[in-house]
Amino acid sequence: MLTLFLILYPAVAAALLLIVKGERVKQVALVAALVELVGAVAAFAQFQPDASSQFGFDYAWINSLGIRFSAGIDGISVLLVLLTGLLVPFIILSTFNRQYDRPALFYALMLFMQAALMGVFTARDGFLFYFFFEVALIPIYFLAAMWGGENRVPVTFKFFVYTIFGSLFMLVALVYLYYQTPVTGGHHSSAIADFYQLKLTPAAQGWVFWAFFIAFAIKMPVFPFHTWQPDTYVESPTPATMLLAGIMLKMGVYGLIRFILPIVPLGVETWGKTAIILSVIGIVYGSIIAIRQRDMKRLIAYSSFSHVGLMAAGVFSQTETGMQGALIQMLAHGVNVVGMFFVADVIFSRTNTRQLDQLGGITRTTPKLTVYFMIMLLGSVALPLTNGFIGEFLLLHGVFTYNHYLGLAAGFTIIFGAVYMLRMFQKSMFGPTSVRTGTFADLTSSESLVFVPLVIMVFWMGIYPQTFLKVTEPAVVNLMKYIGASAVSLK
């Protein structure tokens, strides 16, 4: 029942938040998110590291069609449940020095999105997964459209059209898989576990692969399905950008692992290399574009695009190290990208600009911001003993094992990442002060409290990654064995 609580509690809290008035909204939203965090930590702490699904529930939903309201947490989803519970309270805390119109609706949408994300990462029914996958789009659309920048209307419309377009492909694939399952009790099954047992023809696996891949590639995004991302990240209010980059894009990577690899292994054999090549192109392309950016938020957006390309490549390498790397890197990337976007937000709140050529000299009066900024940056560039190193090392090992040349090309992410991140730090923090940075104030108490848990995670994951790897390993090993056996049986 813990999983049911993690899904329903934020939705109920969001509804109740709408009746709260005044400045109390922030505090009530933070308390609600902290309760959810306690639940997510409890799930992680009590999780038994094996290949089973735990803390689950299963109720009839659309009984006439065999569609169940069924969810649970396994080794593939447990880190994402932890990530969703961890980030939201600190994203809310990051807004304490900001003022938003209609605050009750603003924070209610954030909690409602958390509920949908928990549903995505725990769903055991294909149509339930699709339901939450679509529901998660609603709050982020309104957050961006109502509180975004000047160009928010066309940008959010493009984002909405892109994601809905991709989701339609996934819906077609799910309906097809549903009707391929045997009839039991007068209806077919939409359980994801039953989809795994299907013996689809190579031709069917090919088109199902692309139907799922397009949906997930748009959500992550992967080259060339990424054009909605930079503008959406820049125009959205920073808390919405944190939700998009920190958690929502992980739905796509998770979908690759949960659906594509085990359901269409022959499709992966045929088209997996194409997917890896697209991912590696995105890694290099995103990094080069990031180097040329002048806007801090847009630079971080392209950095995120580059990093998610490496995660996708690691998944399609079909190696245990690549899969483990993708899972732990989703957690690490979520922590790092939220920290980096918050740095950009802090600087913008004091200078009213994110343009690097208008900044400089900030470090002279901001010892706390300087230290936190550098730690988050080092995690992002995968310095050893930080969280980014573990995931990137495993991912690059997986891609290199799959193909040496693709592994070498993907490895440029480390070099390029150091270039654009250190350039951003140098341009904004060092050098002479500008008109905008001459009276720059250091972090407030609430702003420091946002960084503290993120910094702890940076070093915890970097120094003792086994805390997280041992939880996911049995499920990854079991999944890889199943994929291998399934591919052999279908040939």
DRENNUBA-453315 format. One record per residue (C-alpha): residue number from 1; residue in one letter; x negated, y, z negated. Coordinates in steps of 0.05 Angstrom, whole numbers. Each point is the difference from the previous one (the first is absolute). Layout:
% residues N
PT   pos   code        x        y        z
PT   NUM      A        X        Y        Z
...
% end
This chain:
% residues 491
PT   pos   code        x        y        z
PT     1      M        0        0        0
PT     2      L      -61       46       -5
PT     3      T        1        8       76
PT     4      L       74       20       -2
PT     5      F      -17       52      -52
PT     6      L      -57       28       42
PT     7      I       47        9       60
PT     8      L       64       25      -34
PT     9      Y      -28       42      -56
PT    10      P      -30       56       43
PT    11      A       64        3       41
PT    12      V       43        7      -62
PT    13      A      -49       51      -29
PT    14      A        4       40       65
PT    15      A       76        2       -3
PT    16      L       -1       22      -73
PT    17      L      -53       53       15
PT    18      L       49       37       44
PT    19      I       39       22      -61
PT    20      V      -60       29      -36
PT    21      K       -8       75        4
PT    22      G      -57       49       -6
PT    23      E      -73      -13      -14
PT    24      R       16      -63      -38
PT    25      V        5      -36       68
PT    26      K      -75       -7        6
PT    27      Q       -8      -30      -69
PT    28      V       58      -48        8
PT    29      A      -25      -23       68
PT    30      L      -70      -11      -29
PT    31      V       27      -41      -58
PT    32      A       42      -42       47
PT    33      A      -61      -13       45
PT    34      L      -43      -18      -61
PT    35      V       52      -52      -21
PT    36      E       -5      -30       70
PT    37      L      -76        0       -7
PT    38      V        6      -40      -64
PT    39      G       43      -51       37
PT    40      A      -50       -5       57
PT    41      V      -59       -8      -47
PT    42      A       39      -54      -38
PT    43      A       12      -37       65
PT    44      F      -74        3       17
PT    45      A      -23      -20      -70
PT    46      Q       49      -59       -5
PT    47      F      -11      -24       72
PT    48      Q      -28      -70        3
PT    49      P      -53       -2       55
PT    50      D       28      -53       45
PT    51      A       37       -4       67
PT    52      S       70        1      -30
PT    53      S       52       55       -1
PT    54      Q       13       24      -71
PT    55      F       49       44      -38
PT    56      G       50      -13       55
PT    57      F       76        3        8
PT    58      D       47      -26       53
PT    59      Y       73       22        9
PT    60      A       50       -6       56
PT    61      W        2       64       41
PT    62      I       34      -13       67
PT    63      N       20      -71      -16
PT    64      S       36      -14       66
PT    65      L      -65       10       37
PT    66      G      -46      -32      -51
PT    67      I      -35       66      -16
PT    68      R      -24        2      -71
PT    69      F      -20       56      -48
PT    70      S      -63      -36      -18
PT    71      A      -67       27      -23
PT    72      G      -61      -19      -39
PT    73      I      -74       17       -9
PT    74      D      -57      -44       26
PT    75      G      -74        9       10
PT    76      I       10       37       66
PT    77      S       46       52      -30
PT    78      V      -23        8      -72
PT    79      L      -53       53       13
PT    80      L       49       41       42
PT    81      V       51       -3      -56
PT    82      L      -54       25      -47
PT    83      L      -19       55       49
PT    84      T       72       24        8
PT    85      G       10        2      -75
PT    86      L      -67       33      -12
PT    87      L        1       57       50
PT    88      V       70       29       -7
PT    89      P       -6       27      -72
PT    90      F      -65       35       17
PT    91      I       28       28       65
PT    92      I       57       28      -42
PT    93      L      -50       28      -51
PT    94      S      -38       34       57
PT    95      T       61       44       12
PT    96      F        4       29      -71
PT    97      N      -34       65       21
PT    98      R       44        6       63
PT    99      Q       71       25        9
PT   100      Y       48      -34       48
PT   101      D       71       20       18
PT   102      R       54      -49      -23
PT   103      P      -50      -37      -45
PT   104      A       51      -53      -22
PT   105      L        9      -23       72
PT   106      F      -75        5       14
PT   107      Y      -20      -47      -57
PT   108      A       61      -45       10
PT   109      L      -22      -13       72
PT   110      M      -70      -19      -24
PT   111      L       28      -51      -50
PT   112      F       48      -26       52
PT   113      M      -57      -11       48
PT   114      Q      -38      -37      -55
PT   115      A       59      -48       -7
PT   116      A        1      -13       75
PT   117      L      -75      -12        2
PT   118      M        6      -50      -57
PT   119      G       54      -35       40
PT   120      V      -44       -4       62
PT   121      F      -58      -31      -38
PT   122      T       41      -52      -37
PT   123      A       55      -20       50
PT   124      R        4      -75       14
PT   125      D       56        7       52
PT   126      G      -16       27       69
PT   127      F       61       45        5
PT   128      L      -10       25      -71
PT   129      F      -71       19       20
PT   130      Y       28       36       61
PT   131      F       52       35      -43
PT   132      F      -52       28      -49
PT   133      F      -48       15       58
PT   134      E       53       46       30
PT   135      V       25       28      -67
PT   136      A      -71       24      -17
PT   137      L        3       45       62
PT   138      I       59       40      -26
PT   139      P      -30       35      -61
PT   140      I      -66       15       34
PT   141      Y       37       30       59
PT   142      F       40       48      -45
PT   143      L      -62       17      -42
PT   144      A      -37       21       63
PT   145      A       60       33       35
PT   146      M       23       40      -61
PT   147      W      -65       20      -34
PT   148      G      -50       -4       57
PT   149      G      -37       54       39
PT   150      E       21       46       56
PT   151      N        1      -54       53
PT   152      R       34      -52      -44
PT   153      V       63       -8       44
PT   154      P      -33      -24       65
PT   155      V      -54      -38      -38
PT   156      T       48      -39      -44
PT   157      F       45      -14       59
PT   158      K      -59      -31       37
PT   159      F      -18      -40      -61
PT   160      F       72      -25       -7
PT   161      V        6      -19       73
PT   162      Y      -67      -37        0
PT   163      T       16      -42      -61
PT   164      I       71      -16       19
PT   165      F      -23      -20       69
PT   166      G      -51      -48      -29
PT   167      S       49      -29      -50
PT   168      L       49      -19       55
PT   169      F      -52      -47       28
PT   170      M       -7      -32      -68
PT   171      L       75       -7       -7
PT   172      V        4      -37       67
PT   173      A      -55      -47      -22
PT   174      L       34      -14      -67
PT   175      V       67      -15       34
PT   176      Y      -35      -47       48
PT   177      L      -36      -36      -57
PT   178      Y       65       -5      -39
PT   179      Y       34      -37       56
PT   180      Q      -59      -48        8
PT   181      T        8      -25      -72
PT   182      P       42      -63       -9
PT   183      V       73        7      -22
PT   184      T        8      -18      -73
PT   185      G       65        9      -37
PT   186      G       33       29       61
PT   187      H      -51       55       15
PT   188      H      -71       13       20
PT   189      S      -53       25      -49
PT   190      S      -37       67       -4
PT   191      A      -48      -22      -55
PT   192      I      -71       19       18
PT   193      A      -23      -69      -24
PT   194      D       47      -32       50
PT   195      F      -29       43       56
PT   196      Y      -68      -30      -17
PT   197      Q       27      -70       17
PT   198      L       22       18       70
PT   199      K      -36      -32       59
PT   200      L        6       54       53
PT   201      T      -24       -9       71
PT   202      P      -64       37       20
PT   203      A       41       47       44
PT   204      A       48       16      -57
PT   205      Q      -58       11      -48
PT   206      G      -30       50       49
PT   207      W       59       47        4
PT   208      V       17       -8      -75
PT   209      F      -73       19      -14
PT   210      W        8       65       39
PT   211      A       68       16      -29
PT   212      F      -28       -4      -71
PT   213      F      -66       31       18
PT   214      I       30       63       32
PT   215      A       44       11      -62
PT   216      F      -58       -8      -49
PT   217      A      -51       36       45
PT   218      I       44       62        1
PT   219      K        9       -1      -75
PT   220      M      -75       -7      -17
PT   221      P      -15       30       53
PT   222      V      -48      -35       49
PT   223      F      -26       30       65
PT   224      P       35       19       45
PT   225      F       63        3      -43
PT   226      H      -28       53      -46
PT   227      T       19       66       32
PT   228      W       56       14      -51
PT   229      Q      -47       -6      -60
PT   230      P      -47       62       -3
PT   231      D       55       51       10
PT   232      T       47      -35      -49
PT   233      Y      -54       -4      -53
PT   234      V      -18       74        8
PT   235      E       72       27        3
PT   236      S       27      -42      -57
PT   237      P       -5       27      -72
PT   238      T      -61      -31      -32
PT   239      P       39      -48      -46
PT   240      A       35      -28       61
PT   241      T      -67       -5       36
PT   242      M      -27      -39      -60
PT   243      L       58      -48        4
PT   244      L       -9       -9       75
PT   245      A      -75      -12       -2
PT   246      G       -7      -31      -68
PT   247      I       57      -51        3
PT   248      M       45        2       61
PT   249      L      -52      -16       53
PT   250      K      -16      -63      -39
PT   251      M       68      -27       21
PT   252      G      -29      -10       70
PT   253      V      -63      -37      -23
PT   254      Y       42      -42      -48
PT   255      G       47      -17       57
PT   256      L      -58      -27       42
PT   257      I      -19      -48      -56
PT   258      R       71      -19      -21
PT   259      F       31      -10       69
PT   260      I      -46       -2       60
PT   261      L      -56      -46      -23
PT   262      P       41      -57      -30
PT   263      I       60        3       48
PT   264      V      -34        7       68
PT   265      P      -71      -29       -8
PT   266      L       -4      -16       75
PT   267      G       21       71       15
PT   268      V      -57       24      -44
PT   269      E      -48      -46       37
PT   270      T       22       29       66
PT   271      W        7       74      -18
PT   272      G      -39        7      -65
PT   273      K      -63       23       35
PT   274      T       39       54       36
PT   275      A       27       24      -67
PT   276      I      -70        1      -30
PT   277      I      -28       39       60
PT   278      L       56       52       -8
PT   279      S      -15        3      -75
PT   280      V      -75       10       11
PT   281      I       14       54       53
PT   282      G       42       34      -53
PT   283      I      -57       -5      -51
PT   284      V      -50       35       45
PT   285      Y       50       49       32
PT   286      G       29       21      -67
PT   287      S      -69       11      -29
PT   288      I      -24       42       58
PT   289      I       62       43       -2
PT   290      A       -7        8      -75
PT   291      I      -71       27        9
PT   292      R       28       56       44
PT   293      Q       56       22      -47
PT   294      R        1       67      -36
PT   295      D       63      -12      -41
PT   296      M      -13      -42      -62
PT   297      K       67      -35        1
PT   298      R       -5      -18       73
PT   299      L      -71      -26      -10
PT   300      I       24      -46      -56
PT   301      A       58      -22       44
PT   302      Y      -47      -23       55
PT   303      S      -45      -32      -52
PT   304      S       60      -41      -24
PT   305      F       16      -19       72
PT   306      S      -71      -26        8
PT   307      H        1      -40      -65
PT   308      V       66      -34       15
PT   309      G      -28      -22       67
PT   310      L      -54      -38      -38
PT   311      M       53      -33      -44
PT   312      A       39      -23       61
PT   313      A      -64      -27       33
PT   314      G      -16      -38      -64
PT   315      V       68      -33       -1
PT   316      F       -5      -22       73
PT   317      S      -69      -28      -12
PT   318      Q       37      -58      -32
PT   319      T      -54      -11      -52
PT   320      E        8       -5      -75
PT   321      T      -49       57      -11
PT   322      G       37       44       50
PT   323      M       67      -15      -33
PT   324      Q      -28       11      -70
PT   325      G      -32       64       24
PT   326      A       66       26       29
PT   327      L       37      -13      -65
PT   328      I      -50       33      -47
PT   329      Q      -13       56       49
PT   330      M       74       18        2
PT   331      L       -5       12      -75
PT   332      A      -66       37        5
PT   333      H       22       43       59
PT   334      G       65       19      -35
PT   335      V      -39       25      -60
PT   336      N      -52       37       41
PT   337      V       46       33       50
PT   338      V       47       26      -54
PT   339      G      -60       29      -36
PT   340      M      -26       33       64
PT   341      F       67       30       18
PT   342      F        7       27      -70
PT   343      V      -68       33        6
PT   344      A       24       34       64
PT   345      D       64       21      -36
PT   346      V      -37       29      -59
PT   347      I      -45       41       47
PT   348      F       60       24       41
PT   349      S       39       20      -62
PT   350      R      -56       48      -21
PT   351      T      -23       26       68
PT   352      N       62       -8       44
PT   353      T      -43      -32       54
PT   354      R      -28      -69       18
PT   355      Q      -46       26       55
PT   356      L      -71      -20      -15
PT   357      D      -30       63       32
PT   358      Q       39       43      -50
PT   359      L      -24      -37      -61
PT   360      G      -67       -8      -35
PT   361      G      -34        9      -67
PT   362      I       56      -33      -40
PT   363      T      -47      -43      -40
PT   364      R      -29       62      -35
PT   365      T       60        7      -45
PT   366      T       31      -70        2
PT   367      P      -42      -54      -35
PT   368      K       60      -46      -11
PT   369      L       27        5       71
PT   370      T      -70      -10       28
PT   371      V      -11      -65      -39
PT   372      Y       69      -29       16
PT   373      F       -5       21       73
PT   374      M      -67      -33        8
PT   375      I       22      -65      -34
PT   376      M       62       -6       45
PT   377      L      -44       16       60
PT   378      L      -51      -54      -18
PT   379      G       55      -51       -7
PT   380      S       26       20       69
PT   381      V      -68       -9       33
PT   382      A       -9      -68      -33
PT   383      L      -60       14      -45
PT   384      P      -21      -63      -38
PT   385      L       31       -5      -69
PT   386      T       62       38       24
PT   387      N       66      -31       20
PT   388      G       -8       14       75
PT   389      F      -63      -41        5
PT   390      I       31      -67      -18
PT   391      G       57        3       50
PT   392      E      -42       27       57
PT   393      F      -55      -51      -11
PT   394      L       50      -58        2
PT   395      L       37       30       60
PT   396      L      -63       11       41
PT   397      H      -24      -70      -18
PT   398      G       66      -29       25
PT   399      V       -2       40       66
PT   400      F      -74      -16       10
PT   401      T       14      -74      -10
PT   402      Y       56        4       52
PT   403      N      -43       37       51
PT   404      H      -69       30      -11
PT   405      Y       10       57       49
PT   406      L       67       21      -28
PT   407      G      -30       -5      -70
PT   408      L      -57       47       19
PT   409      A       48       50       32
PT   410      A       45       -2      -62
PT   411      G      -62       12      -43
PT   412      F       -5       71       27
PT   413      T       56       17      -48
PT   414      I      -51        3      -56
PT   415      I      -46       48       37
PT   416      F       54       44       28
PT   417      G       37        0      -66
PT   418      A      -61       27      -36
PT   419      V       -8       54       53
PT   420      Y       70       29       -2
PT   421      M       10       -7      -75
PT   422      L      -67       30      -20
PT   423      R       10       56       51
PT   424      M       68       16      -31
PT   425      F      -31        2      -70
PT   426      Q      -58       43       23
PT   427      K       44       50       38
PT   428      S       51        8      -56
PT   429      M      -42       -6      -64
PT   430      F      -70       26       17
PT   431      G      -28       63       32
PT   432      P       21       72      -14
PT   433      T       69       15      -27
PT   434      S       51       30       47
PT   435      V       55       51      -12
PT   436      R       47      -56      -16
PT   437      T      -46      -39      -47
PT   438      G      -32       56      -40
PT   439      T       48       -9      -59
PT   440      F       12      -74        6
PT   441      A       24      -31      -66
PT   442      D      -18      -70      -23
PT   443      L       50      -56      -11
PT   444      T       57        7      -50
PT   445      S       14      -55      -51
PT   446      S       56      -31       40
PT   447      E      -43        0       63
PT   448      S      -57      -34      -37
PT   449      L       48      -53      -25
PT   450      V       16      -18       72
PT   451      F      -73      -13       16
PT   452      V      -18      -39      -63
PT   453      P       38      -66       15
PT   454      L      -22        4       74
PT   455      V      -73        7      -21
PT   456      I        8      -59      -48
PT   457      M       27      -42       58
PT   458      V      -58       22       45
PT   459      F      -52      -28      -48
PT   460      W       40      -58      -27
PT   461      M       12      -29       69
PT   462      G      -72       15       21
PT   463      I      -35      -29      -61
PT   464      Y       47      -59      -16
PT   465      P       41      -16       62
PT   466      Q       12      -71      -24
PT   467      T       57       27      -42
PT   468      F       39        8       64
PT   469      L      -32      -50       47
PT   470      K       14      -60      -45
PT   471      V       74       17        1
PT   472      T        6        0       75
PT   473      E      -50      -55       18
PT   474      P       45      -62      -10
PT   475      A       56       30       43
PT   476      V      -50       20       54
PT   477      V      -32      -69        2
PT   478      N       68      -33        3
PT   479      L       23       46       56
PT   480      M      -62      -11       42
PT   481      K        6      -76       -7
PT   482      Y       73        4       21
PT   483      I      -16       44       60
PT   484      G      -55      -48       23
PT   485      A       43      -62       -9
PT   486      S       60       33       35
PT   487      A      -41       22       60
PT   488      V      -29      -71        8
PT   489      S       69      -33       -5
PT   490      L       29       46       54
PT   491      K      -55      -15       52
% end
